Amino acid sequence: MQNFSEQVADLNEQIKELQLLVHHSLDVIYKVDTDGMLKYVSPSVEKLTGRTVPDWIENANAYVRSIPENLAAIENAIQLARAGKPVPPYRIRYNHPNGKLIWVEIKEQAYKEDGIFAGFIGIARDITDRVKMEEELHRQHILLERELEVATRVHETLIPKNLKTDQLDLALTYRPVSSMGGDYASYFLHDNRLLFIISDVTGHGVPAALLVNRVDSEFKRQASKNKEPGDIMKTLESFIEHQFRGTQMYLSAFCGALEFGSGRLAYSNYGHLPQIVFNPEENKIDLMEAQTTLLGIPVNRGEAPIQDEITLSPQARIFLFTDGVTETKGPEGELFGYDRLQGLIQEHAGLPPERFNKHLLDELTTFKHDDFEDDIFMFHLERTT
């Protein structure tokens, strides 16, 4: 067992080591009372602030509390400590004698005298470089948000307006889950024929929106030539396989062409959900099933265009949609599904397409348990002759 003199020697050695650590620490260690008077401050304060220890002992309030933002943060820390609550780290500003602004992070622990809160023991650290980095990141974030805002407005121009003529009533409704989505629909009107498309790109955000933008340009270029849907899809298939090879991006797509006079509807479905044709005279729904896999998947589909055709009766409706409609989830995780969708179409057959789309979106909003998880696009066409 150590004798008393040995214990004292060990204690003195520990004190020397502690003093050495305090004197050479890059952080400033201090003790301050509730009035802001420094009881102790480590020598490292001179390197951080450009002012000596005696200067700080005498003028701490003038250097720190004279800045309104600092005073508010300090008073908040005091209120928390008086209430017996921990004080989270906070920041203060300090004006260096060389004219530079220094940002300092404060971490404090309250201490008591005679059982009463008397002040703080704290550590002050220079975080100026960190704050500058945060400010630069914030600046870049603002710039990115502005660029995304412009990109979103450009993306929104791809969504065509509703169309009403003597031959048809067409309404489109789009609800993305983010500012830019991967769902897309468009049409091209000829004198006696309407070409149209709806598609769903895998994923969301900027990559999906970029692919949608390219698909829109190519569809309109091909549709302007008044081609058949199967031929348009063949061209889109080749375009995507060559332009987006290696991106792991795919899309389902349904392309159709309606001839107003005869009611002939030709369509080509590449991996898209079964789309709906509704005959109000018979209150009957038919599904236009997928005939092949997604666009962008390299499979041998043969040389011939993939296409089927049917004849629409007068007042028949075509309801195209993306999977955000049928896959909206309810409180128990159940899907909205085809049965509910078909039931609504049959029940509200008298509503114009635009009003029906709004009603369906209201139904989905009521049905869903949480936020929508996927983009929603509806393309609703009523043949009026």
Helices and strands as residue ranges (DSSP letters): H 4-24, E 28-33, E 38-41, H 44-49, H 53-64, H 68-82, E 90-95, E 101-113, E 116-126, H 128-156, E 163-164, E 168-175, E 183-189, E 193-201, H 205-223, H 229-243, E 251-259, E 264-270, E 275-279, E 284-288, E 308-311, E 317-321, H 323-326, H 337-347, H 353-367, E 376-383
